[in-house]
Amino acid sequence: MGEIKHLCMVKFKEDAVVDDILQGMSKLVSEMDMVKSFEWGKDVSNQDMLTQGFTHVFSLAFASSEDLTSYMSHERHLEFAGTFMAAIDKVVVVDFPVVVAKPSPAA
Amino acid sequence: MGEIKHLCMVKFKEDAVVDDILQGMSKLVSEMDMVKSFEWGKDVSNQDMLTQGFTHVFSLAFASSEDLTSYMSHERHLEFAGTFMAAIDKVVVVDFPVVVAKPSPAA
């Protein structure tokens, strides 16, 4: 059984305090044991035709779909999701079992 | 210097032969030494309001932005990109230096 990832691609509102949100998310994730790992990043391509205005990616990995469900329905996640959703202009969220087609040499 | 990821989120056309494209992509990536690792996945949430119709995620990792540039401009990638773009209904592509906020226990 492989990992399942919860991936959010986001465009923040112009007045959003992105640093506060990043901090809140890192804190939340560090406290939620069912989150196996968490990485994020900010687009550096700046190619609007490709990014469609999306600027940030957040990727949470879980050991099982049960862990993902438990995270999604957790009170603290729901609380944070409210703050998060209020700060964004648009978002796409997908959940997918990870297929490793070319493993990292370090793995 | 951390990894840089090239992430594509895709909705395929209804008549696209997705298996052929996945096979083509895996073959391409396996032959391109500058691609450090490659993973992909298919959404299992089926929540249209969140996925916005996007169904697949493709994530390529590179050791440096130079490697990403060298991949993007490579003849074989450009050739494949033509086939890929012809098969998709919509796509978002972002490139981002990876910030590991919570490392995987296995790492």
Backbone of each chain as ProteinMPNN parsed JSONL, in Angstrom:
{"seq_chain_A": "MGEIKHLCMVKFKEDAVVDDILQGMSKLVSEMDMVKSFEWGKDVSNQDMLTQGFTHVFSLAFASSEDLTSYMSHERHLEFAGTFMAAIDKVVVVDFPVVVAKPSPAA", "coords_chain_A": {"N_chain_A": [[0.853, -1.205, 0.0], [0.75, 2.096, -1.042], [1.685, 5.59, -0.641], [-0.769, 8.228, -0.139], [-1.574, 11.278, -1.624], [-2.498, 14.635, -0.832], [-3.182, 17.292, -2.562], [-2.976, 20.742, -3.001], [-3.525, 23.447, -5.105], [-3.059, 26.845, -5.373], [-4.323, 30.183, -5.673], [-3.77, 33.081, -4.056], [-5.757, 35.67, -2.482], [-5.311, 39.155, -3.189], [-4.916, 40.683, -0.901], [-4.236, 38.879, 1.007], [-2.482, 37.575, 3.826], [0.069, 35.946, 3.282], [2.324, 34.79, 4.525], [1.464, 34.41, 7.171], [-0.456, 32.466, 6.788], [1.04, 30.362, 5.767], [2.591, 29.832, 7.983], [0.633, 29.08, 9.82], [-0.273, 26.77, 8.586], [1.998, 25.117, 8.593], [2.317, 24.793, 11.325], [-0.081, 23.519, 12.045], [0.188, 21.117, 10.577], [2.494, 20.048, 11.707], [1.557, 19.29, 14.127], [-0.255, 17.337, 13.648], [-0.275, 14.05, 13.715], [-1.015, 12.154, 11.829], [-0.325, 13.139, 9.396], [2.048, 12.354, 7.155], [4.127, 13.537, 5.71], [5.012, 16.831, 4.554], [5.184, 19.174, 2.035], [5.826, 22.237, 0.282], [5.566, 24.904, -2.134], [6.472, 27.808, -4.073], [5.535, 29.141, -7.107], [7.969, 29.737, -9.619], [8.092, 30.143, -12.256], [6.469, 32.027, -13.404], [4.877, 32.099, -15.649], [2.087, 33.034, -16.844], [0.271, 31.888, -18.665], [0.644, 29.216, -18.36], [0.547, 28.786, -15.581], [-1.925, 29.735, -14.942], [-2.465, 31.696, -13.159], [-2.226, 30.536, -10.68], [-0.222, 30.284, -7.777], [0.896, 28.952, -5.583], [1.76, 25.729, -4.263], [0.675, 23.088, -2.245], [1.482, 20.166, -0.656], [0.481, 17.34, 0.886], [1.358, 14.314, 2.408], [0.113, 11.058, 3.08], [0.005, 7.986, 4.884], [-2.036, 6.262, 4.38], [-5.406, 6.04, 3.027], [-7.185, 6.179, 5.052], [-5.853, 7.666, 6.993], [-5.754, 10.108, 5.651], [-8.5, 10.724, 5.502], [-9.033, 10.926, 8.21], [-7.516, 13.152, 8.842], [-8.736, 15.137, 7.208], [-11.24, 15.349, 8.356], [-10.687, 16.21, 10.845], [-11.115, 18.321, 13.618], [-9.306, 20.49, 13.997], [-8.173, 20.763, 11.482], [-10.421, 21.489, 9.997], [-11.05, 23.9, 11.143], [-8.776, 25.389, 10.442], [-9.067, 25.256, 7.682], [-11.168, 26.964, 7.185], [-10.069, 29.544, 7.651], [-8.095, 29.431, 5.701], [-9.55, 29.118, 3.275], [-10.835, 31.549, 3.208], [-8.853, 33.232, 2.461], [-8.169, 32.787, -0.121], [-8.221, 33.156, -3.677], [-8.618, 31.404, -5.789], [-8.705, 27.793, -6.03], [-7.484, 24.479, -6.511], [-8.011, 21.175, -5.655], [-6.722, 17.971, -5.341], [-6.785, 14.471, -4.614], [-4.636, 11.763, -4.509], [-3.478, 8.429, -5.008], [-0.078, 7.747, -4.882], [1.919, 7.135, -7.668], [4.988, 5.945, -8.195], [6.968, 6.513, -10.73], [9.538, 6.928, -11.511], [11.928, 6.437, -9.31], [13.484, 8.48, -6.783], [17.032, 8.839, -6.729], [18.081, 8.956, -4.208], [16.288, 7.621, -2.666]], "CA_chain_A": [[0.0, 0.0, 0.0], [1.596, 3.28, -1.139], [1.214, 6.866, -0.096], [-1.793, 9.01, -0.82], [-1.265, 12.7, -1.473], [-3.551, 15.645, -0.849], [-2.459, 18.389, -3.201], [-3.74, 21.976, -3.237], [-2.896, 24.491, -5.898], [-3.761, 28.004, -4.846], [-4.042, 31.601, -5.936], [-4.235, 33.848, -2.9], [-6.295, 37.008, -2.702], [-4.229, 40.146, -3.163], [-4.674, 41.207, 0.451], [-3.981, 37.769, 1.934], [-1.175, 37.6, 4.489], [0.487, 34.595, 2.931], [3.259, 34.273, 5.533], [0.68, 33.935, 8.313], [-1.128, 31.223, 6.401], [2.083, 29.335, 5.687], [2.973, 29.523, 9.349], [-0.49, 28.341, 10.393], [-0.329, 25.444, 7.981], [3.138, 24.342, 9.095], [2.025, 24.482, 12.725], [-1.136, 22.498, 12.025], [0.71, 19.852, 10.067], [3.468, 19.494, 12.658], [0.819, 18.751, 15.269], [-1.139, 16.249, 13.217], [0.594, 12.888, 13.513], [-1.392, 11.344, 10.669], [0.319, 13.694, 8.2], [3.358, 11.699, 7.071], [5.086, 14.558, 5.297], [4.396, 18.032, 3.987], [6.063, 20.086, 1.323], [5.104, 23.261, -0.454], [6.453, 25.72, -2.944], [5.918, 28.965, -4.765], [5.916, 29.121, -8.522], [9.02, 30.651, -10.05], [8.096, 30.248, -13.72], [5.761, 33.274, -13.747], [4.281, 32.047, -16.982], [0.651, 33.037, -16.566], [-0.482, 31.0, -19.549], [0.776, 27.867, -17.809], [0.148, 28.728, -14.17], [-3.324, 30.182, -14.835], [-2.573, 32.57, -11.997], [-1.906, 29.806, -9.447], [1.123, 30.651, -7.342], [1.419, 28.09, -4.52], [1.388, 24.321, -4.209], [0.809, 22.459, -0.936], [1.36, 18.73, -0.872], [0.516, 16.569, 2.13], [1.383, 12.874, 2.142], [-0.459, 10.208, 4.125], [0.35, 6.572, 4.705], [-3.229, 5.524, 3.949], [-6.57, 6.905, 2.805], [-7.808, 6.359, 6.373], [-5.167, 8.805, 7.613], [-6.218, 11.315, 4.956], [-9.875, 10.979, 5.962], [-8.982, 11.352, 9.605], [-7.018, 14.536, 8.812], [-9.725, 16.022, 6.594], [-12.402, 15.536, 9.222], [-10.227, 16.642, 12.155], [-11.579, 19.645, 14.042], [-8.286, 21.533, 13.781], [-8.059, 20.999, 10.042], [-11.617, 22.196, 9.546], [-10.901, 25.264, 11.635], [-7.78, 26.036, 9.588], [-9.601, 25.325, 6.319], [-11.987, 28.168, 7.128], [-9.124, 30.661, 7.486], [-7.422, 29.23, 4.416], [-10.476, 29.364, 2.174], [-11.161, 32.976, 3.202], [-7.698, 33.977, 1.95], [-7.809, 32.418, -1.485], [-8.989, 33.603, -4.823], [-9.059, 30.138, -6.388], [-7.998, 26.615, -5.528], [-7.796, 23.146, -7.032], [-7.555, 20.157, -4.707], [-6.867, 16.581, -5.775], [-6.237, 13.426, -3.741], [-4.266, 10.67, -5.416], [-2.461, 7.442, -4.62], [1.149, 8.106, -5.593], [2.601, 6.138, -8.494], [6.387, 6.369, -8.38], [7.379, 5.971, -12.029], [11.009, 6.984, -11.491], [12.264, 6.762, -7.918], [14.624, 9.353, -6.529], [18.237, 8.043, -6.453], [18.33, 8.982, -2.766], [15.259, 6.822, -1.969]], "C_chain_A": [[0.879, 1.242, 0.0], [0.986, 4.489, -0.469], [0.004, 7.397, -0.838], [-1.483, 10.481, -0.556], [-2.51, 13.567, -1.605], [-2.864, 16.91, -1.343], [-3.376, 19.579, -3.473], [-2.906, 22.933, -4.058], [-3.724, 25.75, -5.689], [-3.357, 29.307, -5.51], [-4.624, 32.384, -4.771], [-4.878, 35.164, -3.341], [-5.161, 38.005, -2.549], [-3.894, 40.63, -1.762], [-4.407, 40.095, 1.474], [-2.582, 37.901, 2.547], [-0.608, 36.179, 4.396], [1.415, 33.985, 3.982], [2.519, 33.719, 6.755], [0.022, 32.592, 8.006], [-0.128, 30.074, 6.328], [2.486, 28.88, 7.085], [1.886, 28.675, 10.023], [-0.553, 26.924, 9.869], [0.799, 24.556, 8.499], [2.899, 23.9, 10.536], [0.994, 23.349, 12.797], [-0.561, 21.13, 11.66], [1.689, 19.202, 11.054], [2.772, 18.831, 13.846], [-0.07, 17.56, 14.919], [-0.29, 15.029, 12.846], [0.253, 12.076, 12.264], [-0.86, 11.91, 9.351], [1.758, 13.172, 8.149], [4.45, 12.687, 6.68], [4.341, 15.696, 4.617], [5.451, 18.863, 3.289], [5.223, 21.113, 0.572], [6.108, 24.048, -1.281], [5.699, 26.829, -3.638], [6.444, 28.97, -6.187], [6.99, 30.153, -8.843], [9.036, 30.837, -11.569], [7.468, 31.569, -14.165], [5.21, 33.282, -15.165], [2.767, 31.896, -16.833], [-0.151, 32.076, -17.427], [-0.445, 29.571, -19.019], [0.264, 27.774, -16.37], [-1.32, 29.07, -13.968], [-3.524, 31.048, -13.593], [-2.294, 31.875, -10.669], [-0.448, 30.087, -9.075], [1.736, 29.666, -6.345], [0.893, 26.657, -4.646], [1.639, 23.81, -2.795], [0.552, 20.977, -1.106], [1.556, 17.991, 0.45], [0.48, 15.089, 1.786], [0.878, 12.11, 3.359], [-0.113, 8.752, 3.826], [-0.835, 5.765, 4.182], [-4.384, 6.491, 3.739], [-7.324, 7.12, 4.12], [-7.17, 7.553, 7.096], [-5.598, 10.126, 6.979], [-7.617, 11.703, 5.433], [-9.867, 11.523, 7.383], [-8.466, 12.792, 9.71], [-8.098, 15.503, 8.33], [-10.879, 16.334, 7.547], [-11.998, 16.028, 10.618], [-10.644, 18.098, 12.425], [-10.578, 20.755, 13.711], [-8.071, 21.825, 12.309], [-9.235, 21.822, 9.546], [-11.553, 23.675, 9.955], [-9.925, 26.044, 10.727], [-8.319, 26.234, 8.169], [-10.477, 26.566, 6.138], [-11.134, 29.407, 6.876], [-8.501, 30.636, 6.093], [-8.332, 29.644, 3.26], [-10.819, 30.856, 2.061], [-10.059, 33.796, 2.539], [-7.412, 33.704, 0.479], [-8.804, 32.886, -2.536], [-9.504, 32.386, -5.586], [-8.166, 28.999, -5.919], [-8.426, 25.374, -6.314], [-7.224, 22.157, -6.027], [-7.775, 18.774, -5.301], [-6.204, 15.659, -4.75], [-5.875, 12.252, -4.63], [-3.261, 9.716, -4.784], [-1.23, 7.682, -5.493], [1.703, 6.914, -6.381], [4.015, 6.65, -8.736], [6.909, 5.711, -9.654], [8.898, 5.984, -12.179], [11.431, 7.38, -10.085], [13.475, 7.678, -7.845], [15.842, 8.477, -6.199], [18.527, 7.922, -4.948], [17.389, 8.041, -2.014], [15.734, 5.392, -1.72]], "O_chain_A": [[1.669, 1.44, 0.923], [-0.065, 4.424, 0.17], [-0.227, 7.07, -2.002], [-1.174, 10.879, 0.567], [-3.43, 13.276, -2.37], [-2.066, 17.518, -0.629], [-4.425, 19.433, -4.101], [-1.743, 23.196, -3.754], [-4.949, 25.723, -5.814], [-2.195, 29.507, -5.864], [-5.831, 32.351, -4.531], [-4.588, 35.693, -4.414], [-4.172, 37.738, -1.866], [-2.743, 40.949, -1.462], [-4.36, 40.357, 2.676], [-1.628, 38.289, 1.871], [-0.781, 35.348, 5.287], [1.305, 32.8, 4.296], [2.903, 32.687, 7.304], [-0.044, 31.705, 8.858], [-0.409, 28.96, 6.768], [2.694, 27.692, 7.332], [2.178, 27.689, 10.7], [-0.849, 25.988, 10.612], [0.583, 23.384, 8.807], [3.236, 22.779, 10.917], [1.177, 22.362, 13.511], [-0.795, 20.132, 12.342], [1.712, 17.982, 11.217], [3.322, 17.934, 14.485], [-0.572, 16.866, 15.803], [0.333, 14.996, 11.785], [1.112, 11.395, 11.706], [-0.931, 11.251, 8.314], [2.579, 13.512, 9.0], [5.548, 12.679, 7.238], [3.205, 15.545, 4.169], [6.477, 19.213, 3.872], [4.054, 20.876, 0.269], [7.321, 23.886, -1.15], [4.476, 26.801, -3.773], [7.642, 28.822, -6.429], [6.924, 31.297, -8.393], [9.862, 31.573, -12.11], [7.876, 32.157, -15.167], [5.093, 34.331, -15.797], [2.242, 30.789, -16.714], [-1.144, 31.51, -16.969], [-1.392, 28.807, -19.209], [-0.377, 26.792, -15.995], [-1.899, 28.733, -12.935], [-4.625, 31.119, -13.048], [-2.142, 32.539, -9.643], [0.434, 30.123, -9.933], [2.959, 29.552, -6.265], [-0.238, 26.414, -5.067], [2.693, 24.069, -2.214], [-0.482, 20.579, -1.643], [2.633, 18.011, 1.045], [-0.332, 14.656, 0.968], [1.17, 12.458, 4.503], [0.039, 8.352, 2.671], [-0.647, 4.696, 3.603], [-4.348, 7.625, 4.216], [-8.021, 8.122, 4.283], [-7.864, 8.347, 7.73], [-5.783, 11.129, 7.667], [-7.881, 12.869, 5.729], [-10.598, 12.457, 7.713], [-8.921, 13.558, 10.559], [-8.347, 16.539, 8.946], [-11.422, 17.439, 7.544], [-12.857, 16.238, 11.475], [-10.531, 18.968, 11.562], [-10.951, 21.817, 13.213], [-7.82, 22.965, 11.918], [-9.058, 22.753, 8.76], [-11.951, 24.565, 9.204], [-10.194, 27.17, 10.309], [-8.056, 27.255, 7.535], [-10.516, 27.148, 5.054], [-11.438, 30.216, 5.999], [-8.394, 31.655, 5.411], [-7.939, 30.416, 2.386], [-11.063, 31.363, 0.967], [-10.297, 34.923, 2.104], [-6.517, 34.315, -0.105], [-10.01, 32.991, -2.316], [-10.669, 32.334, -5.98], [-7.036, 29.207, -5.477], [-9.58, 25.246, -6.723], [-6.077, 22.292, -5.6], [-8.885, 18.441, -5.716], [-5.212, 16.013, -4.113], [-6.701, 11.789, -5.417], [-2.319, 10.137, -4.114], [-1.346, 7.806, -6.713], [1.922, 5.835, -5.831], [4.212, 7.668, -9.401], [7.247, 4.527, -9.669], [9.469, 5.155, -12.887], [11.305, 8.546, -9.708], [14.356, 7.66, -8.704], [15.714, 7.488, -5.477], [19.12, 6.95, -4.481], [17.649, 7.696, -0.861], [14.999, 4.587, -1.149]]}, "seq_chain_B": "MGEIKHLCMVKFKEDAVVDDILQGMSKLVSEMDMVKSFEWGKDVSNQDMLTQGFTHVFSLAFASSEDLTSYMSHERHLEFAGTFMAAIDKVVVVDFPVVVAKPSPAA", "coords_chain_B": {"N_chain_B": [[21.3, 23.593, -1.799], [18.095, 22.938, -2.853], [15.609, 20.644, -4.218], [13.895, 21.233, -7.354], [10.595, 21.354, -8.476], [8.507, 20.363, -11.171], [5.337, 20.674, -11.869], [2.404, 19.328, -13.191], [-1.027, 19.72, -13.596], [-3.834, 18.129, -14.809], [-6.603, 17.932, -17.086], [-7.82, 15.54, -19.12], [-8.826, 15.289, -22.577], [-11.976, 13.888, -23.607], [-11.705, 11.853, -25.481], [-9.099, 11.106, -25.284], [-6.31, 8.876, -25.233], [-5.396, 7.824, -22.489], [-3.729, 5.927, -21.245], [-1.755, 5.443, -23.181], [-0.485, 7.905, -23.213], [0.497, 8.081, -20.617], [2.3, 6.002, -20.702], [4.058, 6.922, -22.671], [5.057, 9.153, -21.369], [6.343, 8.05, -19.134], [8.321, 6.576, -20.413], [9.774, 8.59, -21.739], [10.704, 10.078, -19.5], [12.245, 8.176, -18.185], [14.359, 8.009, -19.888], [15.574, 10.43, -19.769], [18.165, 11.738, -18.199], [18.448, 13.971, -16.601], [16.126, 14.25, -15.199], [15.317, 13.82, -11.979], [13.49, 12.46, -10.371], [10.198, 11.007, -10.742], [6.788, 11.178, -10.272], [3.306, 10.313, -10.326], [-0.295, 10.643, -10.342], [-3.767, 9.717, -10.029], [-6.722, 11.432, -9.457], [-8.77, 10.533, -6.707], [-10.749, 11.557, -5.258], [-12.939, 12.625, -6.504], [-14.422, 14.936, -6.206], [-15.891, 17.313, -7.72], [-16.161, 20.055, -7.228], [-13.895, 20.696, -5.85], [-11.808, 19.576, -7.369], [-12.128, 20.808, -9.786], [-12.515, 19.576, -12.161], [-10.05, 18.625, -12.915], [-8.015, 15.753, -13.256], [-5.6, 14.332, -13.221], [-2.28, 14.308, -11.873], [1.054, 15.218, -12.475], [4.313, 14.97, -11.5], [7.493, 16.12, -11.661], [10.788, 15.917, -10.527], [13.738, 17.85, -10.118], [17.264, 18.283, -9.756], [18.272, 20.803, -9.904], [17.59, 24.151, -11.115], [18.77, 24.476, -13.524], [18.833, 21.893, -14.572], [16.1, 21.509, -14.914], [15.54, 23.461, -16.862], [17.096, 22.452, -18.917], [15.766, 20.084, -19.43], [13.197, 21.033, -20.202], [13.764, 22.315, -22.579], [14.673, 20.342, -24.134], [14.802, 18.455, -27.108], [13.375, 15.991, -27.243], [11.555, 16.247, -25.175], [10.063, 18.423, -26.06], [8.923, 17.381, -28.319], [7.315, 15.37, -27.189], [5.674, 16.999, -25.638], [4.056, 18.193, -27.523], [2.336, 16.073, -28.363], [1.194, 15.567, -25.89], [-0.093, 18.012, -25.189], [-2.02, 18.063, -27.167], [-3.806, 16.231, -26.295], [-5.091, 17.127, -24.105], [-7.631, 18.795, -22.196], [-7.607, 20.821, -20.321], [-4.971, 22.455, -18.46], [-2.722, 23.073, -15.781], [0.388, 24.378, -15.002], [3.065, 24.509, -12.803], [6.233, 25.593, -11.543], [8.379, 24.968, -8.928], [10.665, 25.66, -6.252], [11.279, 23.223, -3.852], [9.982, 23.289, -0.616], [10.543, 21.644, 2.227], [8.51, 21.137, 4.723], [7.694, 19.357, 6.604], [9.451, 16.619, 7.035], [9.465, 13.361, 5.509], [9.227, 10.441, 7.541], [10.756, 8.364, 6.639], [12.753, 9.549, 5.258]], "CA_chain_B": [[20.383, 23.81, -2.934], [17.09, 21.88, -2.847], [14.965, 20.215, -5.461], [12.861, 22.047, -7.975], [9.587, 20.48, -9.068], [7.705, 20.785, -12.323], [4.086, 19.979, -11.578], [1.307, 19.557, -14.136], [-2.331, 19.203, -13.239], [-4.391, 17.948, -16.144], [-7.867, 17.278, -17.438], [-7.685, 15.031, -20.48], [-10.0, 15.268, -23.456], [-12.729, 12.644, -23.424], [-11.256, 10.797, -26.391], [-7.651, 10.896, -25.131], [-5.909, 7.535, -24.813], [-4.569, 8.205, -21.34], [-2.693, 4.91, -21.008], [-0.657, 5.68, -24.129], [0.234, 9.113, -22.802], [1.246, 7.73, -19.402], [3.412, 5.157, -21.134], [4.989, 7.808, -23.366], [5.696, 10.022, -20.392], [7.265, 7.23, -18.342], [9.451, 6.241, -21.281], [10.557, 9.828, -21.891], [11.357, 10.435, -18.24], [13.269, 7.173, -17.873], [15.501, 8.233, -20.772], [16.141, 11.76, -19.532], [18.944, 11.619, -16.961], [18.338, 15.16, -15.74], [14.94, 14.118, -14.338], [15.771, 13.118, -10.783], [12.432, 11.508, -10.021], [8.909, 11.291, -11.386], [5.619, 10.472, -9.741], [2.044, 10.832, -10.837], [-1.437, 10.018, -9.712], [-5.108, 10.031, -10.543], [-7.601, 11.832, -8.358], [-9.756, 9.557, -6.242], [-11.766, 12.219, -4.428], [-14.108, 12.844, -7.359], [-15.223, 16.074, -5.767], [-15.713, 18.281, -8.801], [-16.034, 21.433, -6.745], [-12.501, 20.864, -5.434], [-10.857, 19.219, -8.44], [-12.397, 21.66, -10.959], [-12.46, 18.737, -13.354], [-8.7, 18.07, -13.097], [-8.024, 14.344, -12.854], [-4.264, 13.759, -13.103], [-1.147, 15.13, -11.454], [2.365, 14.71, -12.869], [5.288, 15.739, -10.738], [8.879, 15.788, -12.003], [11.737, 16.599, -9.647], [15.062, 18.114, -10.681], [18.249, 18.664, -8.735], [18.576, 22.231, -10.042], [16.787, 24.812, -12.145], [19.472, 24.239, -14.796], [18.359, 20.603, -15.078], [14.724, 21.722, -15.387], [15.633, 24.192, -18.13], [17.657, 21.562, -19.926], [14.683, 19.151, -19.77], [12.122, 21.735, -20.899], [14.177, 22.714, -23.923], [15.175, 19.159, -24.849], [14.056, 18.065, -28.304], [12.431, 14.907, -26.985], [10.466, 16.771, -24.35], [9.229, 19.287, -26.895], [8.174, 16.468, -29.179], [6.279, 14.755, -26.371], [4.76, 18.06, -25.201], [3.079, 18.372, -28.603], [1.366, 14.985, -28.213], [0.527, 15.754, -24.602], [-0.977, 19.169, -25.247], [-3.131, 17.742, -28.072], [-4.706, 15.278, -25.632], [-5.674, 17.675, -22.883], [-8.712, 19.764, -22.213], [-7.004, 21.965, -19.62], [-3.745, 22.124, -17.745], [-2.02, 24.097, -15.013], [1.777, 23.965, -14.779], [3.867, 25.394, -11.951], [7.595, 25.153, -11.209], [8.667, 25.568, -7.621], [11.679, 25.074, -5.363], [10.541, 22.48, -2.832], [10.216, 23.568, 0.803], [10.098, 20.492, 3.006], [8.11, 21.676, 6.025], [7.663, 18.187, 7.5], [10.093, 15.553, 6.255], [8.956, 12.002, 5.658], [10.015, 9.694, 8.534], [11.655, 7.466, 5.912], [13.791, 10.321, 4.565]], "C_chain_B": [[19.414, 22.643, -3.023], [16.569, 21.539, -4.228], [14.083, 21.31, -6.044], [11.882, 21.088, -8.657], [8.834, 21.173, -10.192], [6.418, 19.984, -12.212], [3.002, 20.363, -12.579], [0.037, 18.94, -13.583], [-3.171, 19.242, -14.515], [-5.828, 17.43, -16.131], [-7.744, 16.831, -18.884], [-8.98, 15.214, -21.274], [-10.687, 13.914, -23.323], [-12.212, 11.51, -24.296], [-9.745, 10.526, -26.275], [-7.371, 9.46, -24.674], [-4.868, 7.714, -23.699], [-3.44, 7.203, -21.089], [-1.483, 5.1, -21.931], [0.192, 6.873, -23.701], [1.077, 8.833, -21.558], [2.482, 6.918, -19.758], [4.496, 6.006, -21.818], [5.759, 8.679, -22.389], [6.712, 9.249, -19.561], [8.51, 6.882, -19.139], [10.376, 7.457, -21.429], [11.377, 10.119, -20.633], [12.48, 9.449, -17.894], [14.528, 7.386, -18.706], [16.213, 9.567, -20.536], [16.849, 11.757, -18.176], [18.784, 12.815, -16.026], [17.06, 15.158, -14.907], [15.318, 13.233, -13.153], [14.753, 12.065, -10.337], [11.12, 11.96, -10.636], [7.824, 10.484, -10.702], [4.359, 11.103, -10.314], [0.904, 10.142, -10.094], [-2.734, 10.508, -10.304], [-6.003, 10.33, -9.356], [-8.608, 10.734, -8.011], [-10.856, 10.222, -5.398], [-13.072, 12.399, -5.202], [-15.02, 13.963, -6.868], [-15.009, 17.225, -6.737], [-15.507, 19.71, -8.319], [-14.595, 21.719, -6.322], [-11.521, 20.594, -6.568], [-10.998, 20.125, -9.662], [-12.276, 20.858, -12.251], [-11.079, 18.154, -13.63], [-8.673, 16.646, -12.543], [-6.631, 13.776, -12.582], [-3.226, 14.793, -12.658], [0.142, 14.444, -11.901], [3.412, 15.591, -12.208], [6.7, 15.242, -11.044], [9.798, 16.589, -11.092], [13.102, 16.691, -10.322], [15.998, 18.572, -9.576], [18.548, 20.162, -8.773], [17.693, 22.843, -11.117], [17.455, 24.659, -13.521], [18.992, 22.912, -15.416], [16.932, 20.722, -15.616], [14.732, 22.419, -16.738], [16.12, 23.272, -19.243], [16.618, 20.527, -20.37], [13.631, 19.837, -20.639], [12.489, 22.044, -22.349], [14.678, 21.529, -24.748], [14.217, 18.772, -25.984], [12.992, 17.003, -28.02], [11.266, 15.342, -26.11], [9.508, 17.607, -25.195], [8.341, 18.454, -27.811], [7.008, 15.858, -28.398], [5.235, 15.786, -25.947], [3.681, 18.327, -26.254], [1.959, 17.34, -28.511], [0.509, 15.2, -26.975], [-0.511, 16.873, -24.684], [-2.203, 18.89, -26.131], [-4.191, 16.885, -27.382], [-5.43, 15.883, -24.432], [-6.699, 18.771, -23.121], [-8.244, 21.03, -21.486], [-5.834, 21.501, -18.773], [-3.283, 23.341, -16.94], [-0.616, 23.557, -14.772], [2.471, 24.981, -13.886], [5.227, 24.745, -11.694], [7.935, 25.778, -9.874], [9.797, 24.851, -6.895], [10.936, 24.451, -4.182], [10.963, 22.91, -1.427], [9.658, 22.38, 1.587], [9.794, 20.972, 4.422], [7.986, 20.563, 7.062], [8.242, 17.015, 6.719], [9.426, 14.201, 6.512], [9.834, 11.261, 6.666], [11.061, 8.789, 7.864], [12.849, 8.214, 5.325], [15.069, 10.413, 5.396]], "O_chain_B": [[19.823, 21.502, -3.238], [17.019, 22.065, -5.246], [13.593, 22.188, -5.333], [12.288, 20.137, -9.325], [8.571, 22.375, -10.164], [6.404, 18.773, -12.433], [2.714, 21.541, -12.792], [0.025, 17.786, -13.156], [-3.215, 20.256, -15.212], [-6.212, 16.614, -15.293], [-7.581, 17.661, -19.778], [-10.073, 15.282, -20.712], [-10.056, 12.919, -22.968], [-12.27, 10.344, -23.906], [-9.186, 9.793, -27.09], [-8.093, 8.904, -23.846], [-3.66, 7.751, -23.935], [-2.321, 7.596, -20.757], [-0.337, 4.938, -21.512], [1.418, 6.856, -23.811], [2.218, 9.283, -21.454], [3.561, 7.115, -19.198], [5.689, 5.828, -21.573], [6.955, 8.916, -22.556], [7.814, 9.737, -19.311], [9.621, 6.891, -18.608], [11.592, 7.357, -21.264], [12.581, 10.37, -20.7], [13.527, 9.841, -17.377], [15.625, 7.001, -18.299], [17.312, 9.797, -21.041], [16.199, 11.773, -17.13], [18.961, 12.694, -14.814], [16.918, 15.978, -14.0], [15.603, 12.046, -13.315], [15.107, 10.942, -9.979], [10.947, 13.124, -11.0], [7.927, 9.265, -10.568], [4.35, 12.263, -10.727], [1.11, 9.198, -9.33], [-2.805, 11.541, -10.97], [-6.039, 9.582, -8.379], [-9.206, 10.104, -8.883], [-11.762, 9.557, -4.895], [-14.162, 12.335, -4.633], [-16.231, 13.937, -7.087], [-14.071, 18.009, -6.597], [-14.767, 20.48, -8.93], [-14.129, 22.854, -6.424], [-10.521, 21.298, -6.712], [-10.085, 20.201, -10.484], [-11.968, 21.411, -13.307], [-10.941, 17.28, -14.486], [-9.243, 16.372, -11.487], [-6.492, 12.839, -11.796], [-3.29, 15.97, -13.015], [0.304, 13.236, -11.725], [3.388, 16.814, -12.349], [7.058, 14.106, -10.732], [9.61, 17.791, -10.908], [13.557, 15.763, -10.991], [15.572, 19.172, -8.589], [19.023, 20.727, -7.788], [17.115, 22.128, -11.935], [16.784, 24.707, -14.551], [18.775, 22.824, -16.624], [16.59, 20.122, -16.635], [14.015, 22.016, -17.653], [15.616, 23.311, -20.365], [16.585, 20.136, -21.537], [13.222, 19.306, -21.672], [11.633, 22.035, -23.233], [15.059, 21.684, -25.908], [12.997, 18.769, -25.823], [11.859, 17.1, -28.492], [10.139, 14.875, -26.275], [8.289, 17.504, -25.054], [7.177, 18.776, -28.046], [5.872, 15.828, -28.871], [4.044, 15.48, -25.903], [2.54, 18.646, -25.919], [0.779, 17.686, -28.574], [-0.712, 15.043, -26.997], [-1.665, 16.693, -24.294], [-3.288, 19.413, -25.878], [-5.335, 16.821, -27.831], [-6.277, 15.235, -23.818], [-6.64, 19.539, -24.081], [-8.45, 22.149, -21.957], [-5.719, 20.328, -18.419], [-3.437, 24.484, -17.37], [-0.454, 22.402, -14.379], [2.465, 26.177, -14.177], [5.352, 23.521, -11.636], [7.795, 26.989, -9.701], [9.89, 23.623, -6.909], [10.067, 25.085, -3.585], [12.147, 22.898, -1.092], [8.45, 22.146, 1.602], [10.705, 21.188, 5.222], [8.154, 20.802, 8.258], [7.58, 16.479, 5.83], [8.895, 13.946, 7.593], [11.054, 11.426, 6.655], [12.105, 8.49, 8.443], [13.841, 7.597, 4.937], [16.044, 11.027, 4.963]]}, "name": "protein", "num_of_chains": 2, "seq": "MGEIKHLCMVKFKEDAVVDDILQGMSKLVSEMDMVKSFEWGKDVSNQDMLTQGFTHVFSLAFASSEDLTSYMSHERHLEFAGTFMAAIDKVVVVDFPVVVAKPSPAAMGEIKHLCMVKFKEDAVVDDILQGMSKLVSEMDMVKSFEWGKDVSNQDMLTQGFTHVFSLAFASSEDLTSYMSHERHLEFAGTFMAAIDKVVVVDFPVVVAKPSPAA"}
